[in-house]
Amino acid sequence: MALDLVLFEKMPVTVLKIEGSGKFLARLLTSDVKKIPESGVCRSVMMNATGGVIGAPWVARTSQNAYELILASETADAEQAWARQVSVAFDAEVQSESLEGFYFVGKLPVKELDLKEHAMVQSLGLRFVNMGWICLAAGPSEAVGALYDNLVAAGAKKGEQTGFDALRIFAREPASGLELDEGSSPLETGLEDAVDFEDPERIFIGRALTEARAKTGKHLRMQLVAFDVAFDPSLLVEVPMIEVEDNLYPMTSIARVPEGPYTVGLVRLPLSVNVGDRVKALVKTNPRVACEAALVIDRQI
């Protein structure tokens, strides 16, 4: 009997281990790591001085004073270099571990593994992280490869990149090079919940400009939209636009979900646009698809 489990391609994962360096993490990260329970994980952001996103790592608390930054994106090298650069000013020791990992959806057939949302469990010599919308298994290459092959042999399915992209978009998760770069603000890329302004003493890099921008209420907000008519993104002849009050906003990611069928995408829209609003869409395909509107929907996990 096939497992109710989908595995995506193996990839490099870097883990930065930091112990007893609270001031360093308070400077480096937008989230307040003191609020993470032991064995818990949370999304955070590393920003430059102008409030642009350098990376959006997951942070795991492994003990009272020890944390791990899990870097599993294409920008992992740049994120590690930035963390080390910042650590010098605090004389903080950052240990790095180069691992292999894979994302998966579904429940692993391991009795000892109770993987709750936003938590990390270490078992079988591996780390298992539940990120809410997807899970990550990471560890030494040999162990990860063995687990992957055993799961496939037991009936787990191999997921395609298009499936991963659809899951990411439905979860309103930003991607490097599409929604995320050093010129984008976390407020506008779906990462606003990872920015914690509560403690005025925690002056993380980029805080001043980001907090000022948040207070003006004039920035854009990443939204998930579902088009009224489904279409194949490969037929597009130009980037679809959403029109709000005579202004055009380009889609940053788009995917077709055949099972629906749905075509969904991510777009930065004014704060005046909310979930449940219907917006005008400009879609140009060849052959032409008559799609003129989209519905702003909540993230789907």
N, C-alpha and C positions, 0 to 999 in steps of 0.2 A: 504494500500500500504506500502510495507516494506521500511524502511529508508535506504538510501545509507550510512550506517554507520556500522563499525565493532568495537566492544568493546573487550578489553582483560581483563584478570582476575584482580580483585581488589588486591591491595597490600599496604603495609605501605609506607608512604612518610614523610620525615622529612624536615622541613623548618627552616633554621637558619636566624634570622633577625639581621642585623647589621646596625647601624646608626652612622654617623659622625666619621667613623674609616677608613679613606682613606689609612693611612700608614699601617694599619693592613692588609687590602685587597691587597695592593701593595706588601706586603711580602708573603701573603698566596697564591695568585692566579697568574697563568701565563698570563692571559689576562688582558688588561688595562680596568678596569671597568668604568673609566671616559669617555670612548668612547661609552658606552651604552646609547642610548636615554631613557628618562623616559618611562616606560611601555615596554621597550625592554628587550630581554633576549639574552644571548650569552653563548656558551659553554666555559668552562674554565677547568683548571687542577690544582690539588694540588699535589706538588711533595715533595719527601724527599730530603735530602741534596745531595744525589748522582744522582738526576734527575730521580728517579723511580716514577711511578704513584701511588699515594695513592688514588686518586679519580678524577672523571671528572664531577663535578657538573654543573648544569645550573644556571646562575646568572641572577637575575631579578633586574632591577632598579625601585624602587617603588616611589622615589622622588629624589630631587637633591642630597641629602646626605644619602639616605637610600637604602639598598640592601637586597635581599633575596637569599640565597643559597638553591637550591632545590635538595635534596638528595633522589633519587628514585631507588637506586641500592642495591644489596646485601651487599655492603660495607658501607652503610650509617652510621652505628655505628662507624666504624673506621674513616670515614671522619669527623664525628662530633667531635670525641675525638681529632683528629689532629687539627682541627680548634680551638678548645678550648685551646689546649696546646699552639698554636702559639699566641692566643689572650692575654695570660697572660703577654707576654713581652711588649705588647702595651697598657695594661690596657684597653682593648676594651671589651665592653659588648656584649655578644652573647646570644640572646634569642632563645630558641628552641620551636618548635611547632610540635607535633606528630599528623599526619593526616593520612587519607586513600586516595587512588587515583586509577585511572585506565588509561591506554593508550587507545587511540582510533584513528581510521582512518576514514575520511569522515567529513561531515558538520553536526554540531549539529542543531536541529530544534528550535533554540532560536533566535528570531528576534533581541534582543538587543545585541547579541554576534557576533561581527565582529572580528574574530580571525585571524589576519594577521601573516605571517611567522615571526618567531623570535620575538614574542611579547607575553605579558601576559595580560589577561583581568580578572578582578575580578567581578563576577556577580553571583547572586543567592546564595551568601555566600560561593562561591567556587573560586578557582583559575583555569584558563584555560591557558595552555601554549602551543604555537605552536613551536615545535622544528625543523620544516622544513620537516623532514621525518615522524614524528608522532606527535600526540598531547597528552597532559596530563591534566586530570581533577583531582584536589586535594582539600580536605577540610575535615571538621568534618565527622566522620564515618557515622553518621545517614543521613546527607545530601547527601553524595556520594552514599550511598546505595540506597536512594530513587531515585536519578537521574538515577542510573544504571538500577534499576528495571523498572522505567518508560520508559526508552529508549528501553529496551528489549520488554516490553509490546507493544510499538509502532512499533515494527518490526525490531529493530537493531539486527544484527547478533553477536553471540559470537565467537570471534576468538580463534583458537587453538595456542598453544605455537609454533608449527612448522611454522605457518603463521607469527607469530611475528619474529621468527628467520630469516625467509626468507626476511622479510622487513628490518630487521637490517643489514643483510649481503648485500643486494642490495644497501643500503644507505652507506655502508662501515663504519658502526658504530661498535666500539669495545665493547666487553663485559668483565666484571670482571671475572677473572679465565680462560679466553680464550686468549684474546689479552692484557688484562690489569692486571698488578700486580706491586708490588713495585720494581721489577727488570727490568721492561720495560720502555722505554723512550717514551714520547708522540710523538717524531719525527718518531717513528717506528710503531705506533699503530693507525694511521689515525687521530691523534689529532694535527698535526703540525700547523694547522691554528688557534688553540687555544693558541699558544705560541707567545707572542708579545715581541720582543726584541727592539722595536723602541725607547723607553725611556731609556737611559743609567742609569738614576737615580733610576729606578724601579727595585730594586735587589730582585726579588722573590726567594724563597727557591729553590735551584737546578739550578738556572740560569747559573752559571759559567760553570758547566760541560755540560749542555745542549747546551749552545751557542757555546762552543768550539767544541762539537760534530757536530753541524750543520755546522760550518765553514769548517770542514775537508771534508765534503761531502762523507764520507765513511760509513755512517749509512744506514740501510735498510729503505724501505718505504712500508707501508701497501697498498696492491693492491687488487682489486676485479677482479677475473677471472671467465670466463664462459667456462666450458669444452665443447669440440667439440661434445662429445656424452653424453647424459643425462643418469644418473644412480641413483639408490636408495642408499643413504649413509648408510642405514642399512645393505647393502650387503658388505661393506668394511671389509677387513680382516686386514688392516693396514692403517695408516694415509697416504693420498695421498701426493705426493711430486711434486714440480715444479723444473725442472732442468734448470740452467742457467750457462753456461760456466763451465760445469762439477761439479758444486756445487748444492746440494740438499737443498730445502727450504720446510719445512712442512706446510701444511694447518693448520690454527688455528680454522677456523669455516667453515662449509659446509652445504648446504641445497639444497633440490630438490624443484623445482617449477613446479608442474604438469601441470599448465595451458599453459606452454610454448611449449614443456617442456624444462626446463633448470636445470642444476646442476651448482651451483655457490659456490664460497668460497673466504675466505680471506687468504692472505699469505704475508709475509714480503719478499720483493725482492730487489735486488740492485737498486740504483738510476738510473742506466743505462737502466732499463726496464721501458717503458712508455706505456700509454694507446694506444691501437692499435697493440701492439706487440703480436706475437704468440709465445708461450713458450711450451717446452716439458713437458708433464705430465706423472707421474708414478702412475697409478691407479690399485690397486689389489682388486678385488671383487670375491665373490663366490656366484653364477656362474660368470665366467669371462665376463667382458665388455671390448670391444675393444676401449678404449679411451687412446690416446697417446699425445694429445695436448690440449691447452686451449688458449683462447684469453683474453688479459688484457683489461678490459672495464672500462669506467668511472662510477662513482657512479650513481645509478638510484633512483630518488626520485619521 
